[in-house]
């Protein structure tokens, strides 16, 4: 049977009794964990994380969609994943041993004895957006490591454990919210570790994405909002298809908020012409690791996928750099100084060559700063989870499996 069912593999806490005595349960639950999902982007990050507990039958897992401005699509995605779901109003009245989230918003409203949070991207790169910040422009902090996010009304940390993917982030936290440093831990980046496990399967992903032998795959990635690639360079996709040689294939992946702020049907309509010209598009909520493993080049903005791509060794061409929205000490800011930026007057083939020339420096910087514990995040984070749950860990190593290949938007979406 699966490792998770081998109860004799580990010792449990002395006199620990099931906390859920429901007669409905097939597997008696000793600890209850609620997964707080704010957005589809957060869900994708949590999927790389929650597998550390999923194989333990004595830990009950339930997912809830947290009310959020960018929360469209979460309920449908959780239904597709076939996980146990609970409405927010029911979850907020529940009693849990641990709450896990990739956002801090309303996490403290869940009735959990302990709370754990992880960034929903590659570390903490973005400042609070100017339109959402209520104080002076000069004092906009790095989002996720600030007092407004991390402390409750009484000035206490809203989480018992806050994951930092790299030790560099400690200084930002200490400067912005010293009260929360007691909760901080350096647990690495589980999504990056999944990417590293996926990289040797390059041909598997190229086959799944329809990349022919000899084709050069250019991946394009965009965050959301008015400082994104899609907003600042709306003609780039058509230009790529028009300028690049015929042996090039272009695949776009975007932040899920692009889809769910405007509605998937609207996005498909807006992409109709470039898709008919040859663009492929990764569906919303699909993992991005397989695309990076398959690609030869990456064109992106300040999205976390750009950091992951550079760290994996992909030559990165930045569409632009949103200097006012990015922490000047972050890995994204450092990458921006090393990377060529899109130039409307220079042929794209020449610009990709410049990205190739910058690749070694990009990989050195991003690879050094994306995680302090590369390939060990699963071990560090699982240990922390079991500490918070007051259980002994399984005596088998946690598994990190390669990512599923991303599904591409079907042409049938356009009625072709």
C-alpha positions in Angstrom: 0.0 0.0 0.0 1.0 3.6 -0.4 3.6 5.0 2.1 0.9 7.2 3.7 -1.0 4.1 4.8 1.9 2.4 6.5 1.1 3.6 10.0 3.8 1.4 11.5 6.5 3.5 9.8 6.4 6.2 12.5 5.6 6.7 16.1 2.8 9.0 17.1 2.6 11.5 19.9 2.0 9.7 23.2 -1.7 9.2 24.0 -2.7 11.2 20.9 -6.4 10.5 20.2 -8.4 11.2 17.0 -9.7 14.8 17.1 -12.4 14.0 14.6 -14.6 11.1 15.9 -17.0 11.2 13.1 -18.4 7.8 12.2 -18.3 8.9 8.5 -14.5 8.8 8.3 -12.9 5.7 6.8 -9.4 6.9 8.1 -9.5 8.2 11.7 -8.3 11.8 11.7 -5.9 12.8 14.4 -5.3 16.3 13.1 -7.4 18.6 10.9 -5.8 21.0 8.4 -7.6 23.7 6.4 -6.1 24.9 3.1 -7.1 28.5 2.6 -7.2 29.3 -1.2 -7.5 32.9 -2.1 -6.8 32.9 -5.8 -6.0 30.4 -8.6 -2.4 31.6 -8.4 -2.3 30.7 -4.7 -4.0 27.4 -5.4 -1.2 26.5 -7.8 1.5 27.3 -5.2 -0.4 25.3 -2.5 -0.7 22.3 -4.8 3.2 22.2 -4.8 3.0 22.2 -1.0 0.1 20.3 0.4 1.3 17.0 -1.1 3.6 16.8 1.9 0.6 16.0 4.0 -1.7 14.3 1.5 -0.3 10.8 1.9 -0.9 10.7 5.7 -4.4 9.2 6.3 -4.4 10.5 9.9 -4.3 14.1 8.7 -7.7 15.4 7.5 -7.4 18.0 4.7 -10.2 20.4 3.7 -10.0 23.2 1.2 -11.9 26.5 1.3 -12.1 29.4 -1.1 -11.3 32.6 0.8 -13.4 35.6 -0.4 -10.9 37.6 -2.4 -11.0 40.4 -5.0 -9.1 38.1 -7.5 -10.8 34.9 -6.3 -12.8 34.0 -9.4 -12.0 30.5 -10.7 -11.0 29.0 -7.3 -14.1 27.0 -6.7 -14.1 25.5 -10.2 -10.4 24.6 -9.9 -10.9 22.9 -6.5 -13.8 20.9 -8.0 -11.6 19.9 -10.9 -8.9 18.7 -8.4 -11.5 16.6 -6.6 -10.4 17.6 -3.2 -12.6 17.9 -0.1 -14.1 21.4 -0.1 -16.0 23.5 2.4 -17.8 26.8 2.0 -16.0 29.8 3.6 -18.7 30.5 6.1 -18.5 26.9 7.3 -14.7 26.8 7.3 -14.6 30.0 9.4 -16.7 28.4 12.1 -14.5 25.3 12.1 -11.9 24.0 14.5 -8.6 23.1 13.0 -5.1 22.2 14.1 -3.4 24.1 11.2 -4.4 26.6 8.5 -2.1 26.8 5.5 -2.3 29.7 3.0 -0.4 31.4 0.2 -1.8 34.8 1.2 -2.4 36.4 4.6 -5.7 38.0 3.8 -8.4 36.8 6.4 -6.2 33.8 7.3 -6.7 34.7 11.0 -10.4 34.3 10.7 -10.1 30.5 10.5 -10.4 28.7 13.8 -7.0 27.1 13.7 -4.6 26.5 16.6 -1.6 27.3 14.2 -1.2 29.0 10.9 1.4 28.7 8.2 1.9 31.0 5.2 4.1 30.9 2.1 4.5 33.5 -0.7 2.4 32.7 -3.8 5.3 33.6 -6.1 9.0 33.5 -6.2 9.8 35.1 -2.8 8.7 38.7 -2.1 9.5 40.9 -5.0 6.6 43.3 -5.4 5.9 46.5 -3.4 2.3 47.4 -2.5 0.8 48.9 -5.7 0.4 52.6 -5.5 -3.3 52.5 -6.2 -3.8 50.2 -3.2 -1.5 51.8 -0.7 -3.1 54.3 1.8 0.0 56.1 2.9 2.8 58.1 1.3 4.2 56.9 -2.0 7.7 56.8 -0.7 6.8 54.4 2.1 5.2 51.6 0.0 6.7 48.4 1.5 7.4 45.0 0.0 4.1 43.2 0.0 3.8 40.1 2.2 6.6 41.2 4.6 4.8 44.3 5.9 3.1 45.2 9.1 -0.3 45.7 7.5 -0.2 42.1 6.1 1.5 40.3 9.0 0.0 41.7 12.2 -3.5 41.6 13.5 -5.3 44.6 15.2 -3.6 43.8 18.5 -0.1 43.9 16.8 0.5 40.1 16.9 1.6 38.0 14.0 -1.3 36.4 12.2 0.8 33.3 11.5 2.9 31.0 13.6 5.2 30.2 10.7 6.1 32.4 7.7 8.1 30.8 5.0 11.0 32.7 3.5 12.4 31.1 0.3 15.8 32.8 0.8 17.6 34.1 3.8 18.0 37.5 2.0 14.3 38.1 2.7 15.0 38.1 6.4 16.5 41.6 6.2 13.4 43.0 4.5 11.2 41.4 7.1 13.3 42.7 10.0 13.2 46.2 8.6 9.5 46.3 7.8 7.9 44.1 10.5 10.4 43.0 13.3 7.5 41.7 15.3 7.0 38.9 12.8 10.6 37.7 12.8 9.9 35.2 15.5 7.6 33.4 13.1 9.9 33.4 10.1 11.6 30.3 8.8 13.8 29.6 5.7 12.0 26.8 3.9 13.0 27.3 0.3 10.7 27.2 -2.7 8.7 24.0 -3.3 7.6 25.2 -6.8 11.2 25.7 -7.8 12.2 22.3 -6.5 9.4 20.8 -8.6 10.8 22.6 -11.6 14.2 21.2 -11.0 12.7 17.7 -10.8 10.9 18.3 -14.1 13.8 19.6 -16.1 15.3 16.2 -17.0 11.9 15.4 -18.7 12.4 18.1 -21.3 11.5 15.9 -24.3 8.4 14.6 -22.5 7.1 18.1 -22.1 8.0 19.1 -25.7 6.1 16.2 -27.0 3.1 17.0 -24.8 3.1 20.6 -26.0 3.4 19.6 -29.7 6.9 20.9 -30.2 8.4 19.2 -33.3 12.0 18.0 -33.7 14.2 21.0 -34.6 11.7 23.6 -33.4 12.8 26.5 -31.2 10.3 27.1 -28.4 9.9 30.6 -27.2 7.8 30.8 -24.0 6.1 34.1 -23.2 4.9 34.9 -19.7 3.0 37.9 -18.4 1.8 39.0 -15.0 -1.5 40.9 -14.5 -2.3 44.6 -14.4 -1.3 47.7 -16.2 2.4 47.1 -15.7 2.3 43.6 -17.3 3.8 42.5 -20.6 0.3 42.1 -22.1 -0.7 45.6 -21.1 2.6 47.4 -22.0 3.3 45.5 -25.2 0.0 44.4 -26.7 1.5 43.9 -30.1 4.3 41.6 -29.0 2.6 38.3 -29.6 1.7 39.2 -33.2 5.2 40.5 -33.8 6.8 37.3 -32.6 4.7 35.2 -35.0 5.4 37.6 -37.8 9.2 38.1 -37.3 10.6 34.8 -36.0 11.7 32.2 -38.5 9.2 29.4 -39.4 11.0 26.9 -37.2 10.0 28.8 -34.0 7.0 28.0 -31.9 5.5 30.5 -29.4 3.5 29.5 -26.3 2.0 32.1 -23.9 1.3 31.5 -20.2 -0.2 34.3 -18.0 -0.9 34.9 -14.4 -4.4 33.5 -13.6 -5.6 36.9 -12.6 -5.4 37.9 -16.3 -8.1 35.3 -17.0 -10.3 35.7 -14.1 -10.4 39.5 -13.9 -11.7 39.7 -17.4 -13.3 36.3 -17.8 -11.8 33.3 -19.7 -14.2 33.8 -22.6 -13.1 37.4 -23.0 -9.4 36.4 -23.0 -10.0 33.8 -25.6 -11.8 36.3 -27.8 -8.9 38.8 -27.4 -6.4 36.2 -28.4 -8.4 34.8 -31.3 -6.4 36.5 -34.1 -2.9 35.6 -32.7 -4.0 32.1 -32.0 -5.2 31.7 -35.6 -1.7 32.9 -36.7 0.0 30.2 -34.7 0.2 31.1 -31.0 -0.5 28.5 -28.4 -1.8 29.4 -25.0 -1.6 27.6 -21.7 -5.0 27.3 -20.0 -5.6 29.2 -16.8 -4.6 27.3 -13.6 -2.2 25.0 -15.4 1.3 24.4 -14.0 4.1 26.4 -15.7 7.0 24.1 -14.9 6.6 21.9 -17.9 6.6 24.9 -20.3 9.9 26.2 -18.8 11.4 22.7 -19.0 10.5 22.5 -22.7 11.4 26.0 -23.8 14.5 27.4 -25.4 13.9 31.1 -24.6 11.7 33.0 -22.2 10.3 36.5 -22.8 8.7 37.9 -19.6 8.0 40.8 -17.3 8.4 40.9 -13.5 6.3 37.8 -13.0 7.8 35.1 -10.8 7.9 32.8 -13.8 10.7 35.0 -15.2 12.8 34.4 -12.1 12.2 30.6 -12.2 13.0 30.5 -15.9 16.3 32.4 -15.4 17.2 30.2 -12.5 16.6 27.1 -14.6 19.0 28.3 -17.3 16.6 29.8 -19.9 17.8 32.9 -21.6 15.5 35.7 -20.5 14.4 38.7 -22.5 12.6 41.2 -20.3 9.6 43.0 -21.9 10.3 46.0 -19.6 10.9 46.6 -15.9 8.3 48.0 -13.6 10.8 49.7 -11.4 8.3 51.5 -9.2 6.5 48.3 -8.4 9.5 46.1 -7.5 11.6 46.0 -4.3 15.0 47.4 -5.4 16.8 44.8 -3.4 14.9 41.8 -4.8 16.2 39.1 -7.1 13.8 40.5 -9.8 15.5 43.9 -9.6 18.9 42.4 -9.9 17.7 40.3 -12.9 16.4 43.5 -14.5 19.9 45.0 -14.5 21.4 42.0 -16.1 18.9 41.3 -18.7 18.2 42.8 -22.1 14.9 44.7 -22.4 12.6 44.5 -25.4 13.3 47.0 -28.1 10.7 47.8 -30.7 13.4 48.9 -33.2 15.6 45.8 -33.1 14.8 42.5 -34.8 13.6 39.9 -32.3 16.1 37.3 -33.4 18.9 39.7 -32.4 17.3 40.4 -29.1 17.0 36.6 -28.3 20.7 36.4 -29.1 21.4 39.1 -26.6 19.4 37.1 -24.0 21.6 34.1 -24.8 24.7 36.2 -24.1 23.3 37.2 -20.8 22.1 33.8 -19.8 25.0 32.7 -17.6 24.8 35.8 -15.5 21.0 35.5 -15.2 21.2 31.9 -14.1 23.9 32.7 -11.5 21.9 35.5 -9.9 18.5 33.9 -10.0 19.8 30.4 -9.1 21.6 31.8 -6.0 18.6 33.8 -4.8 15.5 31.9 -5.6 16.0 29.4 -2.7 18.4 29.0 0.2 17.7 25.3 0.3 17.4 24.1 -3.3 16.1 20.5 -3.6 15.4 20.4 0.2 12.3 22.5 0.6 10.0 19.4 0.9 12.1 18.1 3.8 12.3 21.4 5.6 8.6 22.3 5.2 7.3 18.9 6.1 9.3 18.9 9.3 7.8 22.3 10.2 4.2 21.1 9.4 4.6 18.1 11.7 6.0 20.3 14.4 3.0 22.6 14.2 0.7 19.6 14.3 2.6 18.1 17.2 3.1 14.8 15.4 6.1 12.8 14.6 7.2 12.8 10.9 6.9 9.7 8.7 10.2 8.0 8.6 10.2 8.0 4.7 11.6 10.9 2.7 9.0 13.2 1.1 8.5 12.8 -2.6 8.7 15.6 -5.1 7.2 14.5 -8.4 7.6 16.2 -11.8 4.9 18.6 -12.8 2.0 17.6 -15.0 2.4 18.9 -18.6 0.2 22.0 -19.0 -2.9 21.8 -21.1 -3.1 24.2 -24.0 -6.2 26.1 -25.0 -8.0 24.1 -27.6 -8.8 25.6 -31.0 -12.4 24.4 -30.5 -12.7 27.4 -28.1 -12.8 29.6 -31.2 -15.2 27.4 -33.1 -12.6 26.3 -35.6 
